[in-house]
Amino acid sequence: MKKRLLLTVIILAMSVLCFALEVEKLGEIKDIYYRDGIAGGPGSPNELAINEVDNTIKIINSTSDFTYYDLTTLEGVKKTEYRNTFGLMQIELGDFDISCHSDVLILEKDNEQIQYIAGYENIKSGISFILKKDNGYIIYYVNEDGFPSAVDTTGRIYSEEEAMAYLKKYDPEKYEQSKRTSGELELYNDFIRNRVLIWGKTHYMKHNVMVQYDLQGNYYFMQDFGSLGSDIGCYFNDKCIFYKFTEGLNPYSEIIKNCKDDDYYSSSWYLGFGGNIYYYVTGKEYTEVFRIRRTWGDPDFYAMAINGYTDDSYGQYVNKVLPTLSKAELRLLRNTIFAIYGVHFKSADLSTHFNKQVWYTDEGKTSGEVMLPAHRQKLVEMIQKLEK
């Protein structure tokens, strides 16, 4: 196991999910293959990011170049021969790139570095969640003392008092819910003293493992036990819905199945805003790309808008979910499909809701100006039938 890259713990962890969740192999990329690291560092590729609206995957093939591929065909779309930094997790929001690697968080705009935050355990638990702020964003994490911290996309770092004050200002109703949660967790005094980070029903803590989050604030984590394997967990409203120890390798990867003792491979993963999980395995000849679409926990409307309706097992999931939704929820889901394309909403309730979503940008479009792909148009039509 020492010959494997540290990143392979991700693939070990992902095997836990395979027993309960459907893993789809999206295909193979022939021109991305494993390359040794420099001076004993991690090999490449070493990072990916997904644009779920445009349906593209970006694989960071070294510290200096990255390539975009169509997520459906896995054919190349665009290549740029420059990048300042890399991380194990990258989030693209507007003009900003937010990267997280080990205990380092890096903010960039148009590939120019805005802020670099590092410490022994400063952000070991990764990014907790991201909110909108002015014309940019504010990124929350737990600092090395286990207290709430944040940095915004101007590069300003917030104290725990400032970070918590913004939560209260941003969404007073959710802040009150957070206060109630703190009481249930017997952390009320710590919460009102800005000593613990709670948002909604989720309590963010200092971990020794990297965490990724979805839009509902639910977090996913993995932990490496070396040659013994890894474990992975997913917490929804502070209740772990899957957490399991594994010794096996990912049964879906031909690269891992056929890996010999002297072979190396790399991998990384990406959690979509709605909870879809994407990951790859790169061997010496090609790269495999996988996806797990969100079908667990409460229905996530962003994930459903992104995934649309497909005539497969995910379609069966949609068929089960839609009849359980109220008219108000159906309306919100239908408009979420258009919101991901930047449609402007005249209705006050829709405008208020979507303006708080980190993935939403009001581009002034009308729904008539948006040409939906077939899988999302199908979902719109199904919703409209139920709304009548």
C-alpha positions, -999 to +999 in steps of 0.1 A: +000+000+000+030+024+005+034+025-032-001+039-037-007+076-036-023+091-005-052+101-028-062+065-032-078+066+002-106+084-017-113+054-039-110+030-010-136+051+008-159+052-022-162+014-022-183+018+010-209+036-010-211+009-037-232-015-016-260+009-011-258+035-039-255+031-076-221+038-090-221+048-127-190+045-148-193+075-172-165+063-194-127+066-200-104+094-210-075+081-231-053+112-231-051+116-193-028+091-176-008+089-144+025+108-141+050+106-113+052+135-088+082+157-085+106+152-056+084+125-040+053+146-042+018+133-053+015+122-089-010+137-113-037+142-122-045+155-087-078+173-087-111+177-105-139+202-106-174+197-121-196+223-138-230+205-134-249+231-154-227+230-185-220+193-179-182+196-180-155+180-160-121+197-154-092+175-145-061+192-132-033+172-150-004+189-132+003+221-114+005+240-147-023+227-170-059+216-168-082+201-194-120+204-198-141+175-210-178+170-218-192+150-189-214+129-213-190+120-240-157+126-221-144+143-252-120+172-249-136+207-249-108+232-240-073+232-227-055+260-208-017+257-202-015+276-169-026+273-133-010+288-101-020+262-076-038+229-071-059+214-043-077+182-035-110+201-037-118+229-060-151+249-061-158+273-090-182+301-082-185+329-107-150+343-114-136+327-082-118+294-076-117+281-041-092+253-035-087+233-003-057+209+002-047+194+035-045+224+059-044+250+031-072+271+017-065+292-015-087+318-031-082+329-066-099+352-091-091+349-128-061+327-117-046+354-096-042+345-059-063+365-034-057+348-002-036+318+011-045+305+045-023+278+061-017+264+095-009+231+112-046+223+117-061+255+106-087+241+081-080+204+085-117+198+084-120+215+050-146+241+040-178+239+061-201+259+038-201+290+015-226+319+016-231+350-006-216+383+006-219+415-014-207+407-050-187+377-038-188+350-012-178+342+023-162+308+031-167+292+065-144+267+082-134+256+117-100+270+127-072+252+146-088+259+179-121+244+168-138+278+166-158+293+137-137+312+111-144+327+077-127+344+048-144+364+021-135+367-016-118+400-010-093+381+011-105+394+045-103+369+073-130+370+100-127+364+137-152+340+153-173+370+165-174+385+130-181+352+113-211+344+136-224+379+134-227+376+096-246+343+099-271+361+121-274+390+097-275+368+066-304+346+076-320+354+110-345+325+107-318+299+101-297+315+128-325+309+153-328+273+141-290+270+147-295+283+183-322+257+189-299+230+176-271+242+199-295+236+228-303+201+216-266+194+215-260+210+249-238+236+233-260+266+238-235+286+259-207+279+235-229+289+206-239+323+219-202+329+229-192+322+192-173+291+202-190+265+180-200+266+144-236+255+139-256+264+108-292+251+106-291+216+120-255+208+114-227+212+139-193+217+123-163+203+142-126+201+139-116+168+122-084+151+113-099+144+079-109+164+049-146+174+046-167+183+016-202+198+019-234+201-001-258+230-003-279+218+027-248+220+048-245+182+051-209+170+051-190+141+037-157+129+051-131+102+048-103+088+070-073+068+060-061+038+080-032+030+058-029-006+047-061-015+066-083+006+043-104+037+049-138+047+061-162+073+048-193+089+063-221+113+054-239+133+080-274+147+075-287+170+102-260+156+125-272+120+119-248+098+101-266+080+073-237+059+061-204+052+078-185+020+072-150+006+075-137-012+044-106-032+035-115-037-002-106-017-032-132-002-055-148-031-074-159-008-102-124+003-113-107-019-139-075+001-132-076-009-095-086-045-102-057-050-126-032-030-105+001-048-099+025-043-070+047-020-090+018+001-105+008+035-094-025+054-098-040+086-086-075+097-079-097+125-066-133+133-059-158+162-061-191+167-043-216+187-063-237+214-045-267+191-044-248+160-033-239+142-065-205+126-061-179+124-089-145+108-089-118+094-111-091+068-111-061+074-133-037+046-143-006+045-165-027+043-197-061+060-192-085+076-167-119+062-155-146+086-145-175+077-121-206+093-107-230+086-079-262+107-082-279+119-051-307+097-040-303+097-002-316+120+025-343+145+019-348+153-018-324+180-029-340+203-056-307+215-070-296+179-075-329+170-091-327+200-114-292+191-124-299+154-130-333+160-147-352+129-157-334+099-172-348+066-183-328+045-158-327+038-121-324+075-114-357+080-133-373+054-109-361+076-080-377+107-096-409+088-102-411+080-064-402+116-053-424+138-074-458+125-062-447+132-026-441+169-032-466+196-024-477+221-051-454+247-035-425+223-036-432+214-072-432+250-081-399+255-064-384+225-081-396+236-115-381+271-111-349+257-097-343+241-131-345+276-147-326+292-119-294+272-126-293+291-159-296+325-144-333+333-150-346+365-133-376+360-110-403+386-105-421+367-077-408+380-044-407+346-027-387+330-056-363+359-058-356+359-021-351+321-021-327+319-051-307+351-042-295+332-011-282+302-031-245+303-037-249+287-072-274+313-084-266+344-104-294+366-117-284+370-154-317+388-163-329+360-185-365+349-190-374+312-190-383+315-227-347+324-235-334+292-219-331+261-241-331+232-217-314+199-225-337+170-230-333+154-195-342+187-178-370+196-202-385+162-194-385+169-157-402+203-163-430+186-182-435+159-156-438+186-129-462+207-149-486+177-152-486+173-115-492+210-109-524+210-129 
